[in-house]
């Protein structure tokens, strides 16, 4: 510490030091399987070049066949797990700040998923069962590699996504969440995230499509903890992010990006959440949380799949 520097600065830094398992997420874990495939493969399984579907019975053999026929890349996926992974990447140290709960199968894809979560330094505590296989999402990539870049990182491509939730639907609260060791991790966390809000405004009867109004109405819904007011954040893709905090509703423009630099927008929402949570768990101002979310999303849409460089460059 420099001579004359206030001693309170060092104390404040120590108080804000992150602990392991401070951030908790729970959702559907999927093993992402990405590969450049040919048109015959798409035709065999009735897939469209640029589409997103849930797997049907006719797609069951797809996941094993894509591994056998093509060079694949594996990543820990699923919306909430992606967000935990990105939050941990933004935080860097210490490892395992982010905790994730979900259900997988006792199979080879499950083993790969555990390994990939570990490589991302996320503390993934899966409920393992043998009734359903591990959930998977195949990214079947086709297109013209005109850029000369590696085949999984080019612009002129189509991605046909096929998701098989399988084991992700088999989570048992009493067999996993209620276990003493797992519940201690829940109690240890400071910030919790679970993603499910597709038709929230309609289901709540808000009777408005105005995003700022929806944010304000959501903020004012009944709340058990009266000690602090709810903060509501709504992303709108390339349009501004809406933040309802206190009596104020603000809009934050997203970071500009040349359309030619956009590779894959599928992970943008998960990335925003991850970036936002990485700052929120460190008790940073909400405005900085939004900035971090925009930064993370801007990084992820420049790459194929929900992937990122070794270290972030967020200031």
C-alpha positions as CSV (number, residue, x, y, z in Angstrom):
1,X,0.0,0.0,0.0
2,X,1.4,3.4,-1.0
3,X,2.3,5.9,1.8
4,X,-0.6,8.0,2.7
5,X,-3.2,5.8,0.9
6,X,-6.4,5.4,3.0
7,X,-6.3,2.1,5.0
8,X,-10.1,1.7,4.4
9,X,-9.3,0.8,0.7
10,X,-7.6,-2.5,1.7
11,X,-10.3,-3.4,4.1
12,X,-13.0,-2.8,1.5
13,X,-11.2,-5.1,-1.0
14,X,-11.0,-7.9,1.5
15,X,-14.7,-7.6,2.4
16,X,-15.6,-7.9,-1.3
17,X,-13.5,-10.9,-1.9
18,X,-15.5,-13.7,-3.5
19,X,-16.0,-17.1,-2.0
20,X,-16.6,-20.4,-3.7
21,X,-20.3,-21.2,-4.3
22,X,-21.4,-17.6,-3.9
23,X,-23.5,-17.9,-7.1
24,X,-26.1,-20.6,-7.6
25,X,-27.8,-21.7,-10.7
26,X,-30.3,-24.6,-11.4
27,X,-31.6,-25.7,-14.8
28,X,-31.5,-28.2,-17.6
29,X,-27.9,-29.4,-18.3
30,X,-27.2,-30.4,-21.9
31,X,-24.0,-31.6,-23.6
32,X,-23.5,-29.4,-26.6
33,X,-22.2,-31.5,-29.6
34,X,-21.0,-29.3,-32.5
35,X,-19.9,-30.6,-35.9
36,X,-19.7,-29.6,-39.5
37,X,-22.0,-32.0,-41.3
38,X,-23.1,-32.6,-44.9
39,X,-26.5,-32.1,-46.6
40,X,-27.1,-35.9,-46.6
41,X,-26.9,-35.9,-42.8
42,X,-29.5,-33.2,-42.6
43,X,-31.8,-35.0,-45.1
44,X,-31.5,-38.3,-43.3
45,X,-32.9,-36.8,-40.1
46,X,-35.3,-34.3,-41.7
47,X,-33.4,-31.2,-40.5
48,X,-33.6,-27.7,-42.0
49,X,-30.3,-25.8,-42.5
50,X,-31.1,-23.0,-40.0
51,X,-33.5,-24.2,-37.4
52,X,-34.0,-25.1,-33.7
53,X,-36.1,-28.1,-32.7
54,X,-36.7,-30.5,-29.9
55,X,-35.7,-34.1,-30.8
56,X,-38.4,-36.6,-31.8
57,X,-38.1,-40.3,-31.9
58,X,-36.7,-40.1,-35.4
59,X,-33.7,-38.1,-34.1
60,X,-32.7,-40.5,-31.3
61,X,-29.9,-42.1,-33.4
62,X,-28.6,-38.6,-34.5
63,X,-26.5,-38.0,-31.5
64,X,-24.5,-41.2,-31.7
65,X,-24.2,-40.9,-35.5
66,X,-22.8,-37.4,-35.5
67,X,-20.1,-38.5,-33.1
68,X,-19.2,-41.5,-35.3
69,X,-19.3,-39.7,-38.7
70,X,-17.9,-36.3,-38.0
71,X,-15.3,-34.4,-36.0
72,X,-17.1,-33.0,-33.0
73,X,-16.5,-30.5,-30.2
74,X,-18.1,-30.8,-26.8
75,X,-19.2,-28.1,-24.5
76,X,-21.2,-27.9,-21.2
77,X,-24.5,-26.4,-22.3
78,X,-28.1,-25.7,-21.4
79,X,-29.3,-22.1,-20.8
80,X,-28.6,-21.8,-17.1
81,X,-25.4,-23.8,-17.2
82,X,-24.1,-21.5,-20.0
83,X,-24.8,-18.5,-17.8
84,X,-23.0,-20.0,-14.8
85,X,-20.1,-20.9,-17.1
86,X,-19.8,-17.4,-18.5
87,X,-20.1,-15.8,-15.0
88,X,-17.2,-18.0,-13.8
89,X,-15.2,-17.0,-16.9
90,X,-15.8,-13.3,-16.2
91,X,-14.8,-13.8,-12.5
92,X,-11.8,-16.0,-13.3
93,X,-10.6,-16.4,-9.7
94,X,-11.4,-18.0,-7.4
95,X,-12.6,-21.1,-9.3
96,X,-16.0,-22.6,-8.4
97,X,-17.7,-19.3,-7.5
98,X,-20.5,-20.6,-9.7
99,X,-22.5,-23.7,-8.5
100,X,-24.9,-25.5,-10.8
101,X,-27.5,-28.2,-10.1
102,X,-29.2,-30.4,-12.7
103,X,-29.9,-33.9,-13.8
104,X,-27.8,-36.1,-16.1
105,X,-27.6,-39.8,-17.1
106,X,-25.1,-42.4,-16.0
107,X,-23.6,-42.7,-19.5
108,X,-20.6,-41.5,-21.6
109,X,-22.2,-38.2,-22.5
110,X,-22.7,-37.6,-18.8
111,X,-19.0,-38.3,-18.1
112,X,-18.0,-35.9,-20.9
113,X,-20.4,-33.2,-19.5
114,X,-18.9,-33.5,-16.0
115,X,-15.4,-33.1,-17.5
116,X,-16.4,-30.0,-19.5
117,X,-18.1,-28.4,-16.5
118,X,-14.9,-29.0,-14.5
119,X,-12.8,-27.5,-17.3
120,X,-15.0,-24.4,-17.1
121,X,-14.3,-24.2,-13.3
122,X,-18.0,-24.5,-12.4
123,X,-18.9,-26.5,-9.4
124,X,-21.5,-28.7,-11.1
125,X,-23.3,-31.0,-8.7
126,X,-25.4,-33.3,-10.9
127,X,-28.2,-35.7,-9.9
128,X,-27.3,-38.8,-11.8
129,X,-29.9,-41.4,-12.7
130,X,-30.1,-44.3,-15.2
131,X,-33.7,-44.0,-16.5
132,X,-32.9,-41.4,-19.2
133,X,-29.7,-40.6,-21.0
134,X,-27.9,-37.3,-20.5
135,X,-29.5,-34.4,-22.3
136,X,-27.8,-33.3,-25.5
137,X,-28.0,-30.5,-28.1
138,X,-26.5,-31.2,-31.5
139,X,-25.4,-28.2,-33.5
140,X,-25.3,-29.5,-37.1
141,X,-23.3,-26.9,-39.0
142,X,-23.4,-26.5,-42.8
143,X,-22.2,-23.7,-45.0
144,X,-19.5,-22.1,-47.0
145,X,-16.1,-21.7,-45.2
146,X,-15.0,-18.7,-47.4
147,X,-13.2,-16.9,-44.5
148,X,-10.4,-19.5,-44.3
149,X,-11.0,-19.8,-40.5
150,X,-11.2,-23.2,-38.6
151,X,-14.4,-25.0,-39.6
152,X,-16.2,-24.3,-36.3
153,X,-15.5,-20.6,-36.4
154,X,-16.7,-19.1,-39.6
155,X,-19.4,-16.7,-40.7
156,X,-21.1,-18.1,-43.7
157,X,-22.8,-21.1,-42.0
158,X,-26.2,-22.4,-41.0
159,X,-26.8,-24.2,-37.7
160,X,-29.5,-26.7,-37.3
161,X,-29.9,-27.2,-33.5
162,X,-31.6,-30.4,-32.2
163,X,-32.1,-30.6,-28.4
164,X,-32.9,-33.8,-26.5
165,X,-33.7,-32.8,-22.9
166,X,-33.9,-36.5,-21.8
167,X,-32.4,-36.7,-18.3
168,X,-32.7,-32.9,-17.8
169,X,-36.4,-33.6,-17.2
170,X,-35.8,-36.2,-14.5
171,X,-34.5,-34.0,-11.6
172,X,-35.7,-35.2,-8.2
173,X,-35.8,-32.6,-5.4
174,X,-35.9,-35.1,-2.6
175,X,-33.0,-37.1,-4.0
176,X,-30.7,-34.3,-4.7
177,X,-31.6,-30.7,-3.5
178,X,-32.8,-31.9,-0.1
179,X,-29.5,-33.8,0.6
180,X,-27.7,-32.1,3.5
181,X,-24.4,-31.5,1.5
182,X,-26.2,-30.0,-1.5
183,X,-28.6,-27.8,0.6
184,X,-25.5,-26.4,2.4
185,X,-24.4,-25.1,-1.0
186,X,-27.7,-23.5,-1.6
187,X,-27.5,-21.8,1.8
188,X,-24.0,-20.7,1.1
189,X,-24.9,-18.8,-2.1
190,X,-25.5,-15.0,-2.2
191,X,-27.1,-14.8,-5.6
192,X,-29.5,-17.3,-7.2
193,X,-30.5,-17.7,-10.8
194,X,-33.2,-19.9,-12.5
195,X,-34.3,-19.0,-16.1
196,X,-37.9,-19.5,-17.0
197,X,-40.0,-16.4,-18.1
198,X,-41.1,-16.7,-21.7
199,X,-44.8,-15.6,-21.3
200,X,-44.4,-13.9,-18.0
201,X,-46.2,-10.7,-18.8
202,X,-49.2,-12.4,-20.4
203,X,-49.5,-14.9,-17.6
204,X,-49.4,-12.1,-15.0
205,X,-52.2,-10.3,-16.9
206,X,-50.2,-7.1,-17.3
207,X,-52.2,-6.2,-20.4
208,X,-49.4,-4.2,-22.0
209,X,-46.6,-4.9,-24.6
210,X,-44.6,-1.8,-23.6
211,X,-41.3,-3.2,-22.3
212,X,-40.7,-0.4,-19.8
213,X,-44.2,-0.8,-18.4
214,X,-43.8,-4.6,-18.1
215,X,-40.5,-4.1,-16.2
216,X,-42.2,-1.7,-13.8
217,X,-45.2,-4.0,-13.2
218,X,-42.9,-6.9,-12.6
219,X,-40.9,-5.0,-10.1
220,X,-44.0,-4.1,-8.1
221,X,-45.3,-7.7,-7.8
222,X,-45.8,-9.0,-4.3
223,X,-42.4,-9.8,-2.6
224,X,-41.7,-11.8,0.6
225,X,-38.4,-10.0,1.5
226,X,-39.4,-6.4,2.2
227,X,-35.9,-5.3,3.0
228,X,-34.9,-4.5,-0.5
229,X,-36.8,-3.7,-3.7
230,X,-36.8,-6.1,-6.6
231,X,-34.6,-5.2,-9.6
232,X,-36.0,-6.2,-13.1
233,X,-33.8,-6.5,-16.2
234,X,-35.2,-7.2,-19.6
235,X,-33.0,-7.7,-22.7
236,X,-34.2,-7.0,-26.2
237,X,-31.5,-8.4,-28.5
238,X,-29.9,-5.6,-30.5
239,X,-32.2,-3.0,-28.8
240,X,-31.5,-1.4,-25.5
241,X,-31.6,-3.3,-22.2
242,X,-34.4,-2.1,-19.8
243,X,-33.6,-1.8,-16.1
244,X,-36.2,-1.1,-13.4
245,X,-34.5,-0.2,-10.2
246,X,-36.2,1.8,-7.4
247,X,-38.6,4.4,-8.9
248,X,-36.5,4.6,-12.1
249,X,-36.7,2.8,-15.4
250,X,-33.6,3.1,-17.5
251,X,-32.5,1.9,-21.0
252,X,-29.0,0.9,-21.8
253,X,-27.8,0.7,-25.4
254,X,-26.0,-2.5,-26.3
255,X,-22.4,-2.5,-27.6
256,X,-22.2,-1.8,-31.3
257,X,-20.9,-4.6,-33.6
258,X,-20.4,-4.8,-37.3
259,X,-22.9,-7.4,-38.6
260,X,-20.1,-9.1,-40.5
261,X,-18.5,-9.9,-37.2
262,X,-21.5,-11.8,-35.9
263,X,-21.0,-15.5,-36.0
264,X,-23.7,-17.0,-33.8
265,X,-26.3,-15.2,-31.7
266,X,-27.8,-18.3,-30.0
267,X,-25.8,-17.9,-26.8
268,X,-26.3,-14.1,-26.5
269,X,-29.0,-14.1,-23.9
270,X,-27.2,-16.7,-21.7
271,X,-24.0,-14.6,-22.0
272,X,-25.7,-11.5,-20.9
273,X,-27.0,-13.2,-17.8
274,X,-23.6,-14.7,-17.0
275,X,-21.9,-11.3,-17.4
276,X,-24.6,-9.6,-15.3
277,X,-24.4,-12.2,-12.5
278,X,-20.6,-12.0,-12.4
279,X,-20.8,-8.4,-11.2
280,X,-23.9,-8.8,-9.2
281,X,-22.4,-11.5,-7.0
282,X,-19.5,-9.1,-6.3
283,X,-22.1,-6.4,-5.2
284,X,-21.2,-4.0,-8.0
285,X,-23.7,-1.3,-9.0
286,X,-26.5,-2.6,-11.2
287,X,-25.4,-0.3,-14.1
288,X,-22.0,-2.0,-14.1
289,X,-23.8,-5.4,-14.1
290,X,-25.6,-4.4,-17.3
291,X,-22.4,-3.3,-18.8
292,X,-20.8,-6.6,-18.0
293,X,-23.8,-8.4,-19.5
294,X,-23.5,-6.4,-22.7
295,X,-19.7,-7.1,-22.9
296,X,-20.1,-10.9,-22.4
297,X,-22.9,-11.1,-25.1
298,X,-20.7,-9.1,-27.5
299,X,-17.9,-11.6,-27.0
300,X,-20.0,-14.7,-27.4
301,X,-21.8,-13.6,-30.6
302,X,-18.5,-13.3,-32.4
303,X,-17.8,-17.0,-31.9
304,X,-19.4,-20.3,-32.8
305,X,-21.5,-21.7,-30.0
306,X,-21.4,-20.5,-26.4
307,X,-17.6,-20.3,-26.3
308,X,-15.1,-17.6,-25.2
309,X,-11.4,-16.8,-25.2
310,X,-9.2,-17.7,-22.2
311,X,-9.7,-14.5,-20.4
312,X,-12.2,-11.6,-20.5
313,X,-11.2,-8.0,-21.2
314,X,-13.9,-6.2,-19.3
315,X,-13.1,-3.0,-17.4
